[in-house]
Amino acid sequence: MSEIPAKATGSTRPAARAGRAASSAAAGPVGPAASSAGDGARTTAGGGVDHGRLGAAAERGRGPAGAAGPERSEGGAGRAPDAADDGPATGTGGDLPSRVRGGGARPDPGRGVGRDASGTVGTGAAQGVAGAGDAVDARRHGAGRPRPRVEDGPLTPGDIIWQNSPPGSLYDYIKVASFSIGPDGLVDQWSGRAERLFGVPARDAVGKDPIEAFVPLELRPRGHRKMAEILDGREWTGSVPFRLPESAAPLPEPADPLAGPAGPSTEPPAPGTPVREGVAEVYVMPARTADGERSAVCIVVDVRALRQIETDLAASQSIFGQSPFGFLLFGTDLTVQRANRRFAAVFGGAAEDHRGRTVHDYLPRNEADRLQAALRRVLETGEAVTDMQIVGPAPGSSERRHWSINLYRVHSGSGRPIGIAGLGNDVTSRHVAAREAAHARRNLALLNEAGVRIGNSLDLETTARELLDVAVPGFCDLASVDLYQGLLDGDETPPGLADGSAELRRVAFASAVADAPFPEGTGPIDVGSVHRFPFTSPCADALRTARARLIAAGDDCGPTRLTGGLIQSTLAVPMVAHDTVVGLAQFSRTKGSEPFGERDRALAGELAARAAVCIDNARLYRREHERALILQRSLLPPGDPEAAGLDIACRYLPGNAATEVGGDWFDVIELPGHRTALVVGDVMGRGLRAAVTMGELRSAVRTLALLDLEPAEVLSALDEIARGLGNPSGPRRTTARGARDTDDLAEVYLATCVYAVYDAVTRRVTIANAGHLPPVLVEPDESALMLDVPPGMPLGVGGEPFEEVEVDLPEGALLALYTDGLVESRDHPLDEGLNAFVGALTDRGQALEDICDHVLSTLDTHHGEDDIALLMARVQGLPAEHVGDWTLPREPRSVGHARELACARLREWGLDPLVDTAELLVSELVTNALRYGEGEIRLRLLLDRTLVCEVWDAGLVQPRRRRARDTDEGGRGLQLVGLLSAAWGSRRTPRGKTVWFELALPDGDTPPMDAAEALMSLF
């Protein structure tokens, strides 16, 4: 008879096939099994098997769990299965072989040996362990050792394997228990699995009626009938509901496999205790005791566990098979044991074709090594790996794919590691989206930085450098900006714009590749150089079409001069502002960098457009600033002004490009009688408007000065003019109530001004102030001081009169007029600036020009907040010998006497060429004073740079020149004066009027006009 090893998971005793009798004393808590009268196997008290007696009867019927039914044999009675062998839950940790003799069915060598609660070994579905095959037996018998088979002949002691580790099988997952019922219908044996399934220890279950203890009340009558049939020798299989008190909780697994069930005995439930219900599938097999009485062996399976296993298997199959992610099961040798359809669809072939492969069959070596190391680490430590990023090409494609891999260790029901599960998801699109998002964030960051950094200055070159500071190295490796030379020169329309070949000037260049080797002739264009792009070049095309061009390194364009094998590609982006191309920006990336794409083209266009608007604004501002500066300088006195009796020095410093042009001005106006008007003013505001207002006020001041008005009268007239500048209807008037009529469209023009008239003969200065800073006077051997001049209201305010102050100046005194830009700034208050200015005027022995330079270098004149005007005059009065002053009585002979005095003095001064002309003109003025004037006549001759003759009288009527007719005997005197003199005029005085004429001193080259010829020309 063939022999096979019997797999016993519940006891260390060998399991016996049919024909062997087991001793009831060693069978466990289940009652004694019936044995035949013939040959049988005898178990020892310690659980061993007596192999001396073996039954020869063949098994007949087998129950659903592999247990023998009522056994019939011609040679002897059948045996009852051993109810003590209940599986791994109560086993002592080993398999023992048992020999089977007779003509029983041979087990399938491909299946595991079946086990059941009775320890019998069966074939078919009841014999096999779910999920276990040859691999399980090979693992159990050791590596490289063949599994014993029936065909191999009788087993030898060397074939017996004692295994103490949890074997792992279907019984690790399903709940199977066994107990036996004695002839009296009471439980006489209760297995350890029954204790854990029902939560009732054996000492509380043995001796009880199972129907009364576990079956619901309404089913008990039927249960008693079935029990009677079973005790009559009938098999029964079915599902039986049961209920247990909640206090009867499942008992824990025993710590020692050889020990009995753990935990104390449960007390009987109190009345009214809640119960839990369940359904058990029961297989009842009739048996006999040693005395021949009928009994039964019951095998119980928890139906809920079976249903749960079915659900779990179905769920596992659906998850594994229908998962949209690649699923792999690696064995402990890190080879693929199973793959799902999704994985096979990606890597080709059927799912079965991938069995036995390794990760090196799918990935590049470096990635495969990294993944294999992760698999080994998960298998050894049990720590799961989440979202491991793997990169590699898909089969049949060179495109790089990204996978997210999750790994975790898989265990058997007994907790033993059996492999690693890997879940892979293609996240290439996510990486692409992340890369796109990163590019978008970088572009937004660049645009934000461009908005913050570009356009902070109104300087063209600075704005171009700000663009390159943003672009390099965040966007490109090299960049340059070229602007049209015509626009920089102030032309509205740059020449050559139609063909893109006009002259451009390189205003900025930046590079992130320092010390880059440029072959000779390929280096970048120097900043400040003027160049042209060829008509056929891509750069000229970009300028011509106002569209960005992507230029490869080999294209013939300006950037090819700076490639030298270094540049990969260049974006030539025209800079367009207000529909006008102002220049070209070039962005280049070196070899090894990511090439430019469409997104980069759009970003470059946005950067260039923003910079172009700022550059165009700077260009327009520069043009306006230059024009305002030209206008302002044209309105200031040209060169070094000169005045009689004064040494004059002046300075004008315009504000910088950021603060625009101001309205500061100064002027030196020569007045009759060797007098000089000194003017300093400041129009409030900046820019072209302030410069124009300053020009208007300066022209008005010169006009009023020529009328020889007093300083206060000049400022009053200027105030009226300023009030009318912003009002088209003329100066603003006040109503009877004192309220000013205002026009919403009127602009307010305000200015401050100080007006001083210096008389070189008397060395006296008369000063009037309209809201301006006071003049500073430095007398010889004295400290500088500010003159106490009433400030008055600024020009344009109106409503208040101006006051005058007269100050006698000693010889060598220094008078300084200035604007607030010299003494006031944000960092220095006005008082501090005034004290510093006064302190700087200490060294009076220097030349006047040196004093001006010293003042400007000492004070903070580079703050750039306002214009600065400085006018300094040193007193140099006319010597007494250069003045002739006589008083004549009001009588006819005074005319002749005046001629004699004038001729004598001219001869003393060595002005003989002017004697005849001066004699004739003096005679005319004195005669007019006698005929039309009043009071005494005063004659005064003044010699300085010119000769001035003045005739004073008390009359208020101003002489008026008229054209005499041919028949008139008189009326030609003033015409003669105007013809022979360099200039003539009249002015009011406090006591009448003064009529004067001026003759240029002879230079020896140009003879004076002959008086006789001039007189004849009048007729």
QUIJOQUI-V754767 format. One line per field, one symbol per residue. psi: psi as a letter, one per 20 degrees, with the letter a starting at -180 (. if undefined). Layout:
psi=???
This chain:
psi=qqpqppooiiqiqpqqrqipppphhjiaiqrqqqqribprppqrhjjrpojhopqjqqqeqqrhjjqqboppqhirqrqqqoihnjaihjrjkrppqqppqakrppqpiiqrpqqahiiqprrbhhgqppiqbhhghhhhiqpjpqpprhiiaqqrhiippopiqphoahiigqoprqrqprhjjqpiporhhhghgikpqhiihpjqohghhhpqgijhghhhghhghgiijpqpprppqrqqqhimqpqrqqhphiraqrqrpqqpqqpjpqqqqrppopopoqrqrhjjqpaqpppppohhgghhgggggggggggghjpiqppqoqaijkqphqqrhgghhgjqarhhiipirrhiihqrgghghghhhgghgghhhjpqpplpppprqqpjqjppqpqppppqqpqrhjjppiapppoppokghhhghhgghggghgghgghghghhhpjiqkpghggghhghhghpjhhrhqqqppqphghhijqgopqjhhijjrpqpoiqpqpinqkpoorpijrqpqpiqprqpqhjqhghhghgikqqpoprhiqnrgiiijfkjhpgrpoooqopplkpoiappppqprpirpqqahhhgggghgghgghgggghghghggghggghhggghhiqppboqqqpjqopqqqpoqrahhjaqakqrrqopprqklqpppppropprrahghgggggghghhghghhiilrqghhghghhghghhigjohjaqprqrhiiqppqphiqqpoqqqqpppppohgilppppqpmjrqqqppoqpkqqqqppnpphaqqpigriprqqqppppprpiqpppqrrihhjprhiorggghghhghhilhniirqhhhgghgghhgrnjjhkhrrppppppppnrpqhijpppqpqqnqhihghhhgggggghhhhiklhijggghgghgggghghhghiaqaqppppppodhrppppoqriqippqppqoqrhiqhajjghhhghhhrhqraqqqrhkcrpprrppqqpiihoqqpphghhhhii.
